[in-house]
Amino acid sequence: MPTPTSHVFAATSEQITQLRAKLEERGWSFAAAPHAHWTASKDKTSVAAYQSGKVTVQGRGTAELVQFVIEPEILKEARFGYEAEVKADADPAMLEPHAGIDESGKGDYFGPLVIAAAYVDPETALPLLKAGVADSKTIKSDRRIYELEGAIRGLTRGRFSVVAIGPEAYNRLYKKFGNVNSLLAWGHARALENLLALVPDCPRALSDKFGAEQLIQRALLEKGRTLKLDQRTKAESDVAVAAASILARAEFIRRLAGLGAPHGFKLHRGAGPQVTQQAGAVFAKGGMNLLGCFAKLHFKTTDEFA
């Protein structure tokens, strides 16, 4: 396997200052660059320390510098070559401070709609990747979802927000907004506003694309209107969005289990034949009023009983 000639990692302001001192001791030459604290070069190897906290190393001396100076003396952790680093190299923007937003329960007839927002910065992005944080749809084990939820809560140091909209509230909001996308935008905006109360200087947010970008922007309150808001397809490849997706999924699973238990129901997920059969049993027991306590009534499943 060839020796890597480039490397990207996240560093705190203190670590960037320490790195400069180490390079100065070793006779590196320094220069200024846009959006950077400084750049340095020596023997066809260069280092750039950006204001976002991202640090890039390029050139033939990359491996030696990272393994024998940066990791043991600055980062205090050996992680050069880890798969998580490769992912971050592919999309360095993941290392920059930003929020990710995602939801769970949108396609489930029973249970709540849960929207979560998570904040990631240079100190947390790589640890989250190394912990295994990925799009919740790729994680089939509920136990693993809960494990990752715990890791995210700890690694983000509480800088996240979860908004759960139970079926009864969901049905009222759907009547008010008239469509799912507007309801989703409202929920995304509330989760983001709650996160901004914890991280007021968050510069941007990213979510999966589900409708016109202006929907979320219009739903934001005063705190969120200066935020740069992006939507893109497959946004869950971003670690902040992936973290939000796991937080939302964990809360959905927990609430779905708690919703049916007092009535003797173990509610099914999704919207398939099993769900339709169970909806019929709920309807037979308490009519549309009881069904509305468990289900999102605008789904076509409800047409079986309406």
C-alpha angles and dihedrals in degrees: 000000000000119000110259114250096193136045137176126199140159122248137179121240089257092052091049089053091048091049092053090052092051092050092047089054088055096050102255119163117236133210140167125255135177114279091002133113086215145320126225135191140188135158095357092310123111136192126197121190110198128204089240090065094255116132122193127196120193136174141049094306095055099107094045094048094047097043099041104031115014100042101039098036105030113019096030089212134092109226105132110138096016115148090239089061091053090055091050091048089056091056112019090178087077088070094057123090110273145125128247124206129196140152141219131202097037092121096037117099093204125052138024133312107242124194122188135186124197130189121221130184137169091282096054108030099080096040088053091051091047090050088060100256108169140142106312091226088069092055112082100178119085089203090057091048090055092046091053091044089058092048092050093049090053100040094047089048091229095308096138139090132213123194116189120192110195121215096262093050090042092055092050092049092047090056089049097048098032096215141049097243094058091047090049091050090052091051093046090050093050093050091048094047090051090051092049089057086062097038107027094172096054102138102201145003133211130203138167113271111256104147144339110338090229091066094076093036091055091048094053119102126224097289093055102044095085092050121108104239123195131183125191139161116264090015088158087084085076111087095227092053090044090052090050091049091055094047090050093046094049091052092046092052092047095048094044090055092048094046099064100031098083089054096044095254127130096199119219124230127236125019107277135123093289090055092049091050092049092046088055091054091050091048091049090053100047112356125230093325092062093040089054089059090062108024145056097243099202091070115108088244088077090061087075090069107023 
